[in-house]
Amino acid sequence: MKESLMDVVCCPLDKADLELDVEDRDEEEVLAGTLTCTECGEAYPIEDGIPNLLPPDMREEAAA
């Protein structure tokens, strides 16, 4: 995920801003980390450079 996308992504639950916590990156993008909502506190994982912005209940269904 490119950090420049932070200007356009928002929490799918309440449309608030997301805070980026980077765990791993290469020269151009974030490979692993977390996007955390500044309002509700919900955390969305970034894995292999792809942010999972599904709401928590849908994320659990997709993993099952």
C-alpha positions, 0 to 999 in steps of 0.5 A, a space after each residue: 500500500 502506498 502511503 499516499 493513499 492515506 489521503 483517501 482511505 477512511 474507516 469503513 464503519 464511521 468514515 473517520 481518518 485512519 492512523 498508519 502503523 508500519 511494521 515492514 516497508 520497501 522503498 515504495 510501499 508499506 508491506 505490513 502494518 495496521 490502519 487504526 481508526 482515530 474515532 472507533 479504534 478499530 484496527 485493519 491489517 495490512 498484509 503483503 501490501 494489501 490493506 484489509 478494510 472489511 468491517 470486523 464481522 465481514 473479515 471474520 466471515 471471510 477468514 472462516 
